[in-house]
Amino acid sequence: MRPIGRGAFCSRKKEIAALAAAESKKGLTIIPLEVYTAGRFVKARVAIVRGKGKADRREDLKKRDAEPRYRTRVENEIVRSVA
C-alpha cells in the first residue's frame, strides 16, 4: 500500500469512511471490541451493530432493577446460615 500524506493509507481512509457511513444509518452503532497497542500505535477492533429495540431495553431494565434485590437477599441468607 502507498502512504498518502503523513502515515495514512488509502484503504484505512476507505474503512473509516465506511464506518462513518454505517453509523449515520438509522439504528447502527460502532462498538469497540478490543483496544490494544502494536508498537507505538494504539489499535482498535470495532464492530457495526444494530441497536436494541424498546422491548429489549425494557427487559434489561427489569433485570438490572431486580438483580440488587436478589443479591441482597442471598447475602442476608448466607450471613444468617453462618451466624
N, C-alpha and C positions, 0 to 999 in steps of 0.2 A: 504494500500500500504506500502511496505517496503522501507525505505530510502536506497539509495545507495550512499555512500560517504557522503559529507557534505551537507545535505539537499536536494539533488537531488533525484527525484523519477523516477522510470523506465518508467512510462507512459509519463512523461514530456520529457524524452530523446527521446522517440519514436516520440512524437509530433514535437519536434524540428527537428529531422531527416527528418520527412515527409515534414515539411515546407521548409527545405533546398533543398530537392529533387524536390519539386514542383517549387521552384524559379529557379532551374537550367534548368528546361524545357523551351523550347523556348516560349516566349510570356507571361509567367506567372509572376506576381508580388505580393509581400506581402504588403498589405495596413493596417496600424493601424486604427482600427475603434474607439477604446476607450482606454484611458490610465487612470488608477485610482490607488488609494492606498487602501490596505487592511491590516490594522495594520502597521507593519513595512515593508511590501512588496509593490513594485510598480508592478502593473499587467497591461497587455495589451490584448485587444481583437483584433485579426487580421483576415483578410480575404485574400484568394488567388484569384486573379482576372486576367483576360486576359487583356493585354494592348490594347491601341487604335490602330486602323489601320490608314493608311495615310489619308484616306478621313475624318475620324473623327477629326484628328489633324487639317486639313485644315479648317474645319468648325469652330472649336474652335478659331483658329487664326483670322478668319474673324469676328466672334462675338466680340472677345477681341479688335480687331482693331476698329470696328465700335462703340463700346459702349462709349468710352470717347467723341467722336464727338457728339453723340446723347445727352449725358448728358450735355455737354457744351451748346448745342443749346437750350435744355429745360430750363436750368438755366438762360440763357440770356432772353428767352421769359418770364419767371416768373419775372425777375427783371424789364423788360420793362412794364409789366402789372401793377406792383406795383407802379412804378415811375410816 
